[in-house]
Amino acid sequence: MTPPSPVRLLLADDHPVVRAGLRAVLETEPGFTVVADVPTAEEAVTLAADPDLAVDVVLMDLQFDRQMLGSRATAAITAREGAPRVLILTTYDTDVDILAAIEAGASGYLLKDAPPEELAAAVRTAAAGKSALAPAVALRLMDRMREPATTLTPRETEILQLVADGLSNAAISKRLFLSQATVKSHLTHIYAKLGVDSRTSAVATATAQGLIRR
């Protein structure tokens, strides 16, 4: 009987140590072959479409040092017919990250502190075309469905995250190529949605609801 073909993996993470660790763990698993590892989401999109590599599953981080986000790369990868599955592997467990990844077409979402056996099982599940959500992530999604949080637009979320990162209105204006008046207008709408009256309260409330990262 012919043995099944190995699951061909592409690793995308901007930390060399993380990529090396993932490769070391996954290459000890029977039936896995790591065909490439890359430090940027852009390279992941390119290699995922390379017919010579024939990637089955992409393990994708979410943050790439201000370059293309993992969620955007996931959308670019999964939009192609016959595309490999994408499994998000990240440290972020906020609702905004989880939902963005799933909406982008990710087959699974796993946290980097997952044990090796859970990672291997998630890869096999994703390769089989099934959903592979970490238990904690699945629980967050269920809780959100039961008690929907306040919804911010993508732009409002982006601005509030920058506020949480310590940027002033002027700095946000420059970063996002918006006028300061537009930034202030977005903040006014954010305050109204969250029922707060200050930047500090907005950040605290949004963080508690999982709308932005800690």
N, C-alpha and C positions, 0 to 999 in steps of 0.2 A: 504494500500500500504506500502510495507516494505521500510523504509528509507535507503538511500545509506550508504554503509560502510564509516566510517571516513577515511580521508587521514592520514596515519601513518607517522610521521616525525622523522627523526634523525638529531640532531644538532651537528655540529663539528666546534668548535672554541676554541682556547687555552686561551681565556679570560673568567673567570668565570662570570664576570658581564655581558658580552655580551650574554653568554648562558642563564643566568637567565632572562635577558631582553627579549630575543627572545622567551623563553618559556612562559613568562608572556603575551606577545603580542599574540602569536599564540594559546595559550590555551583558549583565550577569543573568538576566531573565531569559529563559528559553523562548525562542520564537520572536525575539526582537532584534532588529538591526538599526542602529543609528547611522543614517546615510549622510547627515550633515548637521552642523550646529553653527548658528549665526548670531551676531551681536545686535542686529537691528531688525525692526519689523519690515522695513523695505526689502531687505535681503530675503526674509522669510516668504514674502509675497512672491518674489521672483522664483525662488527655488521650489516653492510649493507647486508652481505651474510647469516645472521642468519635467518633461516626459522621461528623460533619461534617469532621473532620480526616482520617479514613481513613488512619491511619498504617500503613505497611507494615513498617518496621523501627525499633525503639527502640535508640539507642546509650546504654547505661547505665553510669554509674560505679558503684563498689561502696560507697564511703564518702561519707556526707553529713552530716558534723559532728554526730554523735550522734543524728541523726534516723533515719528508716526506712532500713535497709540496702538496697543495690541488689539483693542476692539475694532479700530479702523482696519487694521491689517486682516483681522478675522473676517470682516465683511468683504474685503477685496478677495480673499482666498476662497471663501465659500460661495461667492457669486458665480464662479466658473463651473460649468457643467462637469461632472465627474471629479470634483475637487476632493482633496483629502479632508478628513475630519480635523477639527481644531479643538484641542483640549487646553483650556486656560489653566495655567499654573502660576499662582501669584500669592503675594502676602496680603492683598486687599480683600476684605470681606464685606464691604459696604454695599447697600442695596443698589446704589447708582452704578457701581462697577459690575456687579452681578447681572443686573438687568441689561446694561449696555452690551455686555459680552454675549448674552443669550440672544438679544435682539439682532446682534451682528451675525448670528449663525453658529456660535460655538456649540459643540456637542456635549461639552462638559466643563466643569469649573471645580478646580481643586486648589487647596491651599498648600503652600510650600512646606508646611510642617507635617504634612501627611506622611505616614509611615510608608516604606518602600512597597509593601504588599498592597496597600491601598492605591498607590500610584500605578503599579503594574495592572491591577484589576481595572482601574479607570481607563487605562490605555487600551486594554483588550475590549472593554465595553464600547468605547468610542470607535474603535476599529470595526466593530461589529455593527455600527450604525445605530447604536442605542445611546440614550442619555446617561451621562456619567457625572452626577452632581455629588460633591462631598456632603455627608449627612448634615453638617452645620449649615451649608449653603442651602440645601433643600428646605431645612427648617426655617431659615430666614425668608425664603420665598413664600412658604406656606403662611407664615405670620403676616407677611406683607399683604397677601391676598385676603386674609381675614380682617386685617385692620390697615387699609390703604393709607399710606403716608401722604403728606402734602406733596403735590406734584410741582416741581420747578421745570422750566424749559431747559433745554441743553445749554443755552447761553447763560441763563440765570445760575445754573449749577456751576458752570465754568467760572463765572465772576465770583460767586460766593466761595468757591474753592481757593481762588486767588486771594480773596480777603482773608480766609483762614490761614493761608500761607504767609500772611503778613504784608501783602502789597497794599499800597495806598491807591486811592482813586486815580491819581495821576499815573502811577506805574501800571495799573490795570489798563488804563486808556491807551498807553503806549504799547503794552504787550499785545492787546487785542485789536489795535488800530481803530479804536472807537473814540468819540469825543468824550470829555469828562461829563458833559451833560447827559449823554446816553448811559454812561456807567451809573450815574446818580439815579437816573430814571429806572434802570433795572433794579438797583438796590431798593428803591421805594416799593416796587412791585414785590420784591422778595420779602421785605418787612411785612407787607400787608398779608401775603400768603402764609407767612409763619406766625403772624400775630405778635410781632416784636417791634421794638423801636430803636434798636442800635445794632451796630456791626457785631459787637461781642455776643449779644443775645441771639442774633441770627446764626452765627457760627455754632454756638452751643446747641441751639435747637436743631439745626440741620444735622449736626454731628450725632445727636441723640437719636434722630430719626433715620440715620444711615443714608442721608442724602448727599453728604460729602465725606471725604476721608478724614480720619483722625489726624 
